[in-house]
Amino acid sequence: MAHRYWCGECSFKTPWLSTAEGERQQIAHYAAKHPGTPPGGQVEHRRGGSRAGRGCLRLAAVALVLLAVVAACHR
């Protein structure tokens, strides 16, 4: 799973990264841009991998089957 870290003080955000790398970049950002402020903000989670987007694919398949059934019944 990938994570994107958002700064709580400004509009900075990391790219999609592993947990460890995202935390490192967020800590480095706070040290450089907001010294003395503990890292905060939000963490966005993305469920990726090979299963991403399969929900839409299933929905499209169901819609095509329904369209075929309607077309066959309309004749």
C-alpha positions in Angstrom: 0.0 0.0 0.0 1.3 3.5 -0.9 1.0 6.6 1.3 1.1 10.3 0.6 1.9 12.6 3.5 0.4 16.1 3.6 2.0 18.9 5.7 -0.2 20.3 8.4 1.4 23.8 8.0 1.5 24.4 4.3 0.5 22.8 1.0 3.4 20.4 0.8 2.7 16.7 0.0 4.9 13.8 -0.7 4.5 11.6 -3.8 3.0 8.1 -3.3 5.7 6.3 -1.3 6.2 3.5 1.2 5.5 4.3 4.8 9.2 4.6 5.8 10.1 6.8 2.9 7.1 9.0 3.2 7.8 9.6 6.9 11.4 10.4 6.1 10.4 13.0 3.5 7.8 14.5 5.9 10.3 14.8 8.7 12.9 16.4 6.3 10.2 18.9 5.1 9.3 19.9 8.6 13.0 20.3 9.6 13.7 22.5 6.6 10.5 24.6 6.3 8.9 24.5 9.8 11.8 24.1 12.3 10.7 23.5 15.9 7.2 22.3 14.8 6.5 18.6 15.3 5.5 16.8 12.0 1.7 16.7 11.6 -0.9 16.8 8.9 -2.7 14.0 7.1 -1.7 10.7 5.6 -3.5 9.6 2.5 -3.7 5.8 1.8 -3.9 4.3 -1.6 -4.7 0.7 -2.1 -2.8 -0.2 -5.2 -1.3 -3.2 -6.7 -2.7 -5.5 -9.4 -6.2 -5.3 -8.0 -6.6 -1.5 -8.5 -9.5 -0.6 -10.9 -11.2 -4.0 -11.0 -14.4 -2.5 -9.6 -14.9 -0.4 -12.7 -14.0 -3.4 -14.9 -16.7 -5.5 -13.2 -19.2 -2.7 -13.5 -18.4 -2.3 -17.3 -18.7 -6.1 -17.8 -22.1 -6.2 -16.1 -23.3 -3.2 -18.1 -22.3 -4.9 -21.4 -24.1 -8.2 -20.4 -27.2 -6.2 -19.6 -27.0 -4.3 -22.9 -26.6 -7.6 -24.8 -29.7 -9.1 -23.0 -31.8 -6.0 -23.7 -30.7 -6.0 -27.4 -31.6 -9.7 -27.7 -35.0 -9.2 -26.1 -35.8 -6.2 -28.3 -35.7 -8.2 -31.6 
